[in-house]
Every structure is written in structure tokens, then in C-alpha cells.
């Protein structure tokens, strides 16, 4: 009898332990799911795992391919410099500390252009502020941005000034048909001169294309810019008398962008703003030219809010193909380019 108790006792103890665990429904019991009968936790868990794995097997793997990716760096086919590296380094150092004589500055900037462009594109860890600190004469000596761009992109250097005079009226006509730009820009004045029409055409360019969008870090879905975001990331208008120094200190948005002081159609001052510094340009057409060229000289991407505007300027005005814009333009860019191309080929009406 004692031997029987020794044999059965442990089993009875195990049975009591199992019974106490069964009472804990969270550990050992799962309710019915999807029309299936209730069952033990383990079986229910295995059924769910099998169902999930079968769904995974039936779906092809998702590959994230960015739509119309931006090109951040434009490859340059530059010949080797004839100057020795030591000569280029010496000239670069001299240029850091001299803004005159002007002719000597221009000559040294010309001779160091290719080396400068190569270093800017290969030293990816440097910020724009650090690049400007290394090559300050790009910003504070008039004509250096244009000179570098002419050396790097000789066939596109004068494109804006050659195309714009025969293009801006067609853009203005196109805008009149597509959008209520006067209402959006809060403009009720008259455009009496060609310069006023040209200036207003520059201002309305952001309205002809959809504002940009970008993916939010760590979040689903893209972030869409507003029309106001697209406009101010391209050109910001301030009243006469604005404190430029205070304005620059408060700048937080992506640069470069255009700053116009005065009326939309007849600004009194126009600048390119880059790293809280200004490049005085004298006219709205000139500032558009300098701002565009800075993206290429300093190897910067376009502000995402107005990417489609710069994509149009790059492809239609400067003829740089993919450049820094989109591999595939949005439809509104293609539509405007087609309209302007057709307008240019139509015989003039006398």
C-alpha cells in the first residue's frame, strides 16, 4: 500500500497543479476567434502564426523605390588642372585673406575653379557654411559665381538672359489661363512696363506647379508643402525699411532663396540669401540667375517646397537635363514646357 501511495502521489500532486493553472484563463484559455472553436492557448497561437505566415508567403516582398528621386550631385567632366596641387593650395589660401586687387582675385578664382568644384563635390562631410568659409570670395566678390558657372557649364551660362526676354510674356499668358495669380499674390496694380511684367512673371512661377512633398522621418506618408511654403522658399518679399541684419539673423528656412524689398512689380533691392549672407544682384532677373547658379556652384539640392519650380528653370531655361531636379518631371512642368515650345515655333501674327 505504501508503495502504491508513493507511485500515485506525485501524479495526484501534478493533477492538482494543472487544475490550479487551468483556472487561470489568461494563461491557458483563449476565446474563439474568426468562427473557430475555443481552444487551448498554444493551439490558438499556432493557428494565428500559421495564418500570418501564409499571408506573408502569398505577398511579394515590398521594394521601396522612390518616385522621381532628386539628383543631389551633378557629375562634372573636368580636365585635370595644369597647376600643381601646391600652387592651387597657395592660391586658395591667398584668396581667403584678400578681396583685392580685383583683377588678381578674378584670375586666381578662375585658375582654382576646377579644383574647387572637385573638392566641394567630394568632401561630402562639409556643410555649406564651411564651404563658404573656405571659399569666401565666391560670395563677397561680384561676378565670381557667374565665372565659376561659366567654366563648369559653358553652354548654359547665358541661357536665362537669352531665353527670358522671348519667354516671360508667354508664361504670363499661360498663368492668366491657369490660375488666379493676382488674387493669390494679393496684387491689384498695373503692369505698365516690360520690366514690371518680367518681374511679376518671376513672382508667379511657384504658383504654376504643385508644391513639393517629402517623406517624414520615421512616419508614414509624405509631408506636403503649402502654396505659401513654395512661394516663400523661392522668394520672400519684405517692405521697404526692413532691417536686413535682423532679418538674416531670424532666417531658419532652407537657403539659398531670393529676398525682394519693395513692391512686387518694382522691387527696390533684391538679394540672394545664403547662410545668412546676402549677394546684392540689382534686378529680379539677375537674382534669379545667381540663385540658380549657386545650387550648382555649392552643390546643394533645391528646397523641397519649390522643387518643381527649379526643375522647370533647370530643364527649360538652362537646358541642364536631369541636373539637380527630378529624373521625371511632374505633369505641370512638362505641360508648361510644351506650351512654351509650341509658342516659340508658332509664326508671329502681324
Secondary structure in CASP SS format (residue, H / E / C, confidence):
PFRMAT SS
TARGET T0000
AUTHOR 0000-0000-0000
METHOD secondary structure of the structure
MODEL  1
X C 1.00
X H 1.00
X H 1.00
X H 1.00
X H 1.00
X H 1.00
X H 1.00
X H 1.00
X H 1.00
X H 1.00
X H 1.00
X H 1.00
X H 1.00
X H 1.00
X H 1.00
X H 1.00
X H 1.00
X H 1.00
X H 1.00
X H 1.00
X H 1.00
X H 1.00
X C 1.00
X C 1.00
X H 1.00
X H 1.00
X H 1.00
X H 1.00
X E 1.00
X E 1.00
X C 1.00
X C 1.00
X C 1.00
X C 1.00
X C 1.00
X C 1.00
X C 1.00
X C 1.00
X E 1.00
X E 1.00
X H 1.00
X H 1.00
X H 1.00
X H 1.00
X H 1.00
X H 1.00
X H 1.00
X H 1.00
X H 1.00
X H 1.00
X H 1.00
X H 1.00
X H 1.00
X H 1.00
X H 1.00
X H 1.00
X H 1.00
X H 1.00
X C 1.00
X C 1.00
X C 1.00
X C 1.00
X C 1.00
X C 1.00
X C 1.00
X C 1.00
X C 1.00
X C 1.00
X C 1.00
X E 1.00
X C 1.00
X C 1.00
X C 1.00
X C 1.00
X C 1.00
X C 1.00
X C 1.00
X C 1.00
X C 1.00
X C 1.00
X C 1.00
X C 1.00
X C 1.00
X C 1.00
X H 1.00
X H 1.00
X H 1.00
X H 1.00
X H 1.00
X H 1.00
X H 1.00
X H 1.00
X H 1.00
X H 1.00
X H 1.00
X H 1.00
X H 1.00
X C 1.00
X C 1.00
X C 1.00
X C 1.00
X H 1.00
X H 1.00
X H 1.00
X H 1.00
X H 1.00
X H 1.00
X H 1.00
X H 1.00
X H 1.00
X H 1.00
X C 1.00
X H 1.00
X H 1.00
X H 1.00
X H 1.00
X H 1.00
X H 1.00
X H 1.00
X H 1.00
X H 1.00
X H 1.00
X C 1.00
X C 1.00
X C 1.00
X C 1.00
X C 1.00
X H 1.00
X H 1.00
X H 1.00
X H 1.00
X H 1.00
X H 1.00
X H 1.00
X C 1.00
X C 1.00
X H 1.00
X H 1.00
X H 1.00
X H 1.00
X C 1.00
X C 1.00
X C 1.00
X H 1.00
X H 1.00
X H 1.00
X H 1.00
X H 1.00
X H 1.00
X H 1.00
X H 1.00
X H 1.00
X C 1.00
X C 1.00
X C 1.00
X C 1.00
X C 1.00
X C 1.00
X H 1.00
X H 1.00
X H 1.00
X H 1.00
X H 1.00
X H 1.00
X H 1.00
X H 1.00
X C 1.00
X H 1.00
X H 1.00
X H 1.00
X H 1.00
X H 1.00
X H 1.00
X H 1.00
X H 1.00
X H 1.00
X H 1.00
X H 1.00
X C 1.00
X C 1.00
X H 1.00
X H 1.00
X H 1.00
X H 1.00
X C 1.00
X C 1.00
X C 1.00
X C 1.00
X C 1.00
X C 1.00
X C 1.00
X C 1.00
X C 1.00
X H 1.00
X H 1.00
X H 1.00
X H 1.00
X H 1.00
X H 1.00
X H 1.00
X H 1.00
X H 1.00
X H 1.00
X H 1.00
X H 1.00
X H 1.00
X H 1.00
X H 1.00
X C 1.00
X C 1.00
X C 1.00
X C 1.00
X E 1.00
X E 1.00
X E 1.00
X C 1.00
X C 1.00
X C 1.00
X C 1.00
X C 1.00
X C 1.00
X E 1.00
X E 1.00
X E 1.00
X C 1.00
X C 1.00
X H 1.00
X H 1.00
X H 1.00
X H 1.00
X H 1.00
X H 1.00
X H 1.00
X H 1.00
X E 1.00
X E 1.00
X E 1.00
X E 1.00
X C 1.00
X C 1.00
X C 1.00
X C 1.00
X C 1.00
X H 1.00
X H 1.00
X H 1.00
X H 1.00
X H 1.00
X H 1.00
X H 1.00
X C 1.00
X C 1.00
X C 1.00
X C 1.00
X C 1.00
X C 1.00
X E 1.00
X E 1.00
X E 1.00
X E 1.00
X E 1.00
X E 1.00
X C 1.00
X C 1.00
X C 1.00
X C 1.00
X E 1.00
X E 1.00
X E 1.00
X E 1.00
X E 1.00
X E 1.00
X E 1.00
X E 1.00
X C 1.00
X C 1.00
X E 1.00
X E 1.00
X E 1.00
X E 1.00
X C 1.00
X C 1.00
X C 1.00
X H 1.00
X H 1.00
X H 1.00
X H 1.00
X H 1.00
X H 1.00
X H 1.00
X H 1.00
X H 1.00
X H 1.00
X H 1.00
X H 1.00
X H 1.00
X H 1.00
X C 1.00
X C 1.00
X C 1.00
X C 1.00
X C 1.00
X C 1.00
X H 1.00
X H 1.00
X H 1.00
X H 1.00
X H 1.00
X H 1.00
X H 1.00
X H 1.00
X H 1.00
X H 1.00
X H 1.00
X H 1.00
X H 1.00
X H 1.00
X C 1.00
X C 1.00
X C 1.00
X C 1.00
X C 1.00
X C 1.00
X C 1.00
X C 1.00
X E 1.00
X C 1.00
X C 1.00
X C 1.00
X C 1.00
X H 1.00
X H 1.00
X H 1.00
X H 1.00
X H 1.00
X H 1.00
X H 1.00
X H 1.00
X H 1.00
X H 1.00
X H 1.00
X H 1.00
X H 1.00
X H 1.00
X H 1.00
X C 1.00
X C 1.00
X C 1.00
X C 1.00
X C 1.00
END
